[in-house]
Amino acid sequence: MLWSLLAMTCTATASAAPARAANACGPIMFVIPGYQDGGHEMLDHAPAGANPVRIPYPNSATDINLYTDVDAGVANLRTALYNLYVKSNCDLGTKVYIAGFSLGALVAGTVLETEPPGRNIQGILFSDGRRQSQESNWPGDPGGLIGHIPVSGPGGSGLRPLDGFKYPTLSLCNGPRSAGGADGICFMSSITDLGGYFSSHPFYSFDVADELRIHGEGPYPNNLRNRVIP
């Protein structure tokens, strides 16, 4: 009987697969452009030698259901992160940048609020429609459009909570002193409906590396650096 137990133990030990060591992967930047690929220039301005990867989702002129478009983008970005950490077995310390503009910022922001902790992620959002009004460098900052409409918008309802992000996130918005004036999507002004998503963005440089150099990477208080530019 004892010999049988020992034999079973040895067999089980021999058949157990060894733990797979995580790979040391280089930095990567997942980019989620806006409507009709607005902000795709982010792909040309990755920080710290990061490999830029565009996250596809429905954002063409014929894809105008903002709610389902954002949901699809969130699913695709989560799949890309799963593939990075699980299928490619990249170490959780792998530097990951998640950059989104406008409709893409709603996608990126949702994932930055919900991705499990313990990864090395830095977010950067250009013109987030749920951009909150707190922690801003602009007195009386009104925050984003979705926080002011009476129904839930794409990506969620209301302004993002103060400490809603799980990872350091730089949120940028053109204010009244910018060359093209305030961006009504992230700095609520005269826009009162979601139609503004198609026509309301003043010029952005989309230079992710430079913006992170100017404003700094995290950690930030409350995981947020909320900036009106210039």
Secondary structure as GFF3:
##gff-version 3
##sequence-region A 1 230
A	DSSP	alpha_helix	2	15	.	.	.	ID=ss1
A	DSSP	beta_strand	28	32	.	.	.	ID=ss2
A	DSSP	three_ten_helix	35	37	.	.	.	ID=ss3
A	DSSP	three_ten_helix	40	44	.	.	.	ID=ss4
A	DSSP	three_ten_helix	47	49	.	.	.	ID=ss5
A	DSSP	beta_strand	51	54	.	.	.	ID=ss6
A	DSSP	alpha_helix	66	82	.	.	.	ID=ss7
A	DSSP	pi_helix	83	87	.	.	.	ID=ss8
A	DSSP	beta_strand	95	101	.	.	.	ID=ss9
A	DSSP	alpha_helix	103	114	.	.	.	ID=ss10
A	DSSP	beta_strand	120	126	.	.	.	ID=ss11
A	DSSP	three_ten_helix	145	148	.	.	.	ID=ss12
A	DSSP	beta_strand	169	174	.	.	.	ID=ss13
A	DSSP	three_ten_helix	194	198	.	.	.	ID=ss14
A	DSSP	alpha_helix	208	215	.	.	.	ID=ss15
A	DSSP	three_ten_helix	221	223	.	.	.	ID=ss16
A	DSSP	beta_strand	224	229	.	.	.	ID=ss17
###
